[in-house]
Amino acid sequence: QVLLVESGGGLVQAGDSLRLSCAASGRPFSIYTMGWFRQAPGKEREFVASIRWRGSSTDYADSVRGRFTISRDNAKNTMYLQVNGLKPEDTAVYYCAATPRLFDRTILTSQYDYWGQGTQVTVSS
């Protein structure tokens, strides 16, 4: 079992930056890929970015590529999402997720087995 806890969300203005964190505990050594998803009110949860727990492979949604950067610190069992140039349409609850399973691209909610409780990001115009 893996426990994930997000932090770092908040209320910001358009153009601002935030760094979201996701701390993993329990059995983090079993993780193969970790990812970030977001869910805006009335919308489905959507993929934002993913990163292999070992190696350097990353993946991004087209809507955030170039503005968001995913990274990890294995020594701290923590994943990060640096979000720059925030826009009002980035407003959502941001969730981190993890899976011990291997996929070519891990971009679907069904591919992830563990989820955090979410952290709210609100961007005002």
GIURHU-V164894 format. One line per field, one symbol per residue. ss: DSSP state (@ for helix, = for strand, . for the rest). phi: phi as a letter, one per 40 degrees, with the letter a starting at -180 (. if undefined). Layout:
ss: ???
phi: ???
//
This chain:
ss: .======..====....=========.@@@..=======......=======.....===....=..======@@@.======....@@@.========.........@@@..==...======.
phi: .bbbbcahcibbcdgcbabcbbcbagbccccbbbabbabcdgbccbcbaaaccbgbcbabcdcbdgbbbcaabccbfbbbbcbbfcbdcccacbbbaaaccbbcbbbbcccbbbbccgbcbbbcc
//
